[in-house]
Amino acid sequence: MGSGPSFMRYAIRLAVLVTAVAVVACSGGEPAPPSLAQRFVTAADAPGSTIDPVEVRETAEEIDAFVSLFSQHMVDADRDEMTTVFREAGFQEAGTEVRFIGETHSPDVPHIFSSFYELGSEDEATSALDWLVTDAKKPCPESCATVISEFDVPGIPDASGVRRLTTAEAIEAAGTPNQIPRDSYWVGFTLGSSVYTMDLAGPPGSVTVQQAREIASAYYDRLVGN
């Protein structure tokens, strides 16, 4: 995410962190969410990955802008339903960012899509995650050659894992030439009033469930400060 901070910048960040911890300790409240850049999967979570030069970071702080941007990233989202769900969940902010794994960027290398959603409370974050999981498990809007299954994510409390596999053979059998072969491992979890998701995707054979679990676990551990 850029070059390392200077000593002065590091000292300032450290002072801010100490102050924030002191405020939380005195108030008894929960710590503030991490900075924007730290809310996405980083190179530390996914060694060998680099920020995607084509698909740039997207953020939204207003519900209509959020639905307009993020509905494009869902499997089959009804915009009216999405607006209602996230408005009732106390939507505050969301962001998404993409990384790729490999020396050279290409559509044919694995990509990591990470997103966060800031809601009004822990319960509302759980409701939003439930909606996101339901969307991740939906079949394609039209005829679909995708096989959908679930997988467990050890080490992340109440996390959900959804795999979507589309092979060339399945595309040919289904007669859906507009689809492309793809293997995707999606993980979603909550932390306080936030929802975090991570999707490791690439051509079949280029990604594994173990890779997805490792990246998701590193992402989660960093966010909780482990």
Beta strands, then each sheet from edge to edge (+ up, - down):
strand 1: 49-51
strand 2: 58-60
strand 3: 93-101
strand 4: 111-118
strand 5: 147-151
strand 6: 160-166
strand 7: 182-191
strand 8: 194-202
sheet 1: 1+ 3- 2+
sheet 2: 1+ 3- 4+ 8- 7+ 6- 5+
end
